[in-house]
Amino acid sequence: MRVLAALLAIAASLAAGCSAVQPLADVSASLTTLPMPSGATVVPWVLGADDGSCDATASLRPSTAVGPAVDEIRRRGRLIVGVDQSTNLFSFRDPVSGELQGFDIDIAREVARDVVGDPNKVEFQLLTSADRVHALELQNVDIVVNAMTITCERAEHIAFSTVYLDANQRVLVPKDLPVRGADGLAGKRVCAQVDTTSLATINRAAPTATLVTVQNWDDCLVALQQGQVDAVSTDDAILAGMAVQDPNLHIVGPSLEAEPYGIGVNKAQDDLVRAVNASLERIRRDGMWLSLYRKWLDVLGPAPRPPEPKYRD
């Protein structure tokens, strides 16, 4: 009887519980804080921008004469090129094939066409921005084609080709953020890649902004999409690659700094510098440069004329 009474009491309790409205658990409306991209760092200050006083955009005149550096490349049978894989439109992985592609990749293949006779005889080595100059100094790569701005400071360590693309630093922000240029970045968090010229320019144009550096440009895109930074500032050509991936973003404001891109070469390899410049002369002349611009960079607007080469000898 005692057991039966207990069972009847439990049943009654369950019935009462089912008929009563149970309060929902209190769920916080705030989102879980997402981690910052690996290697992201807040930078307290940046050294001054390059003043361009050395005229580093003036390179050696083109020549197809075979010197020791070009001869070694031809005997090896392939051109070793330093690139990255995270700069959309310039050098990135095709999501279907997994192959590297982009404007810089095609420029490198055109150089290989002229130096070793085959655009496919290229060995791509992945480099971070911080590794580019060092890789050339150690001769781990023959050339670097990696959206690299020609600066006087870099020209102290490596040689550059003539300019193969003129870019301009600008600002990328969400469309719903009321920022129209660098003057709206006061107090904002601005992302740029470590060891790039973009940092000093941001520091000059928006001195009260907080600089956040990352290892790769796609990390800036992720941080911007996650609301961890308010803006990204670098070359408009790179920003265009981010805007293509996210229609909620747009490029704003006038140019903050001219960014002339050059191909990096070891400083002691004059014959290779001249060979690279000969290749760039050819692609300017035969229409290949224009074709590659329209293929990859038409989001920047109508294709301009290729940059005029400047020589110092």
Secondary structure, 3 states (H helix, E strand, C coil): CHHHHHHHHHHHHHHHHHHCCCCCCCCCCCCCCCCCCCCCEEECCCCCCCCCCCCCCCECCCCCCCCHHHHHHHHHCCEEEEECCEECCCEEECCCCCCEECHHHHHHHHHHHHHCCCCCCEEEEECCHHHHHHHHHCCCCCEECCCCECCHHHHCCEEECCCCEEEEEEEEEECCCCCCCHHHCCCCEEEEECCCCHHHHHHHHCCCCEEEEECCHHHHHHHHHCCCCCEEEEEHHHHHHHHHHCCCEEEEEEEEEEEEECCEEECCCHHHHHHHHHHHHHHHHCCHHHHHHHHHCHHHCCCCCCCCCCECC
